[in-house]
Amino acid sequence: MALYLIGDVQGCDAALGQLLDTVAFSPSRDRLIVLGDLVNRGPASLAALRRLVALGGAAQTLLGNHDLHLLGLACGVHRPHRLDTATDVLAAPEREALLHWLRQRPLAWREHGVLMVHAGVLPSWTSAQTLALAAEVQAVLRSADWADFLRQMYGNEPDQWQDGLQGAERLRVIVNALTRLRFCTPDGRMEFATREGGAAAAPPGYLPWFDVPGRRTAGEVLAFGHWSTLGWIDDRPTLLSLDTGCVWGGCLTAVRLEPGARVAERIQVRCPQAQRPGHA
């Protein structure tokens, strides 16, 4: 069995199909984990979701900020943005089944010794805590109250984790860390205004979340996406940065993992129908 991790698909179904063909992916033999942002910005969100759903238990997918945005559109929390391209999902005959499937996806996952999230992990969180906090959000998304949760999910405050947080504020911090985080202060205060550039674009007083001294997951191998301008990190074997900007003219990237979290192979395909340059 081969285990493949793939970065942000963002509705680029043709690239996803090409990548799976390139590795000769077999649902009866192999396993796939996609690190969130399955939909939006690319040309074929509905086709990408249909492909992933059809893989059944051979595929696990995490929720990213664009996937949560689609759920928000579905329950009327937001109107579509001018750059949104996932409305084909909302018009699909199996819309309700697809949205139900999406609401069952986790926000964090651990397999083969790798902790996986869409965006980041706050420096004070352990691996076990990250998974437990993600499960709190997952439970609400899977409940009858999921639409009410989405109505309270948006916002940048509180911008820092505290163990005593409750209710919507607690869940909002968890969601923002796991699906939006790029930069934070050494004490874990998150920053969301900066979207341009890679690690060197950190505002004064901030660091990329994975560079914070004393980060409690520093001994873990972490896989994440979300940060297309960061790209693949060559010199950090414990960081698997898998959003390589497919939808913006880059590549869709997969890694094949061996037990012990060793990267056995990195595979990339170019997106045949990319959008104009921008950021996920």
Secondary structure, 3 states (H helix, E strand, C coil): CCEEEECCCCCCHHHHHHHHHHCCCCCCCCEEEECCCCCCCCCCHHHHHHHHHHCHHHEEECCCHHHHHHHHHHCCCCCCCCCCCCHHHHCCCCHHHHHHHHHCCCCEEEECCEEEECCCCCCCCCHHHHHHHHHHHHHHHCCCCHHHHHHHHCCCCCCCCCCCCCHHHHHHHHHHHHHHCCEECCCCCEECCCCCCCHHHCCCCCEEHHHCCCCCCCCCEEEECCCCCCCCCCCCCCEEECCCEHHHCCEEEEEEEECCCEEEEEEEEECCCCCCCCCC
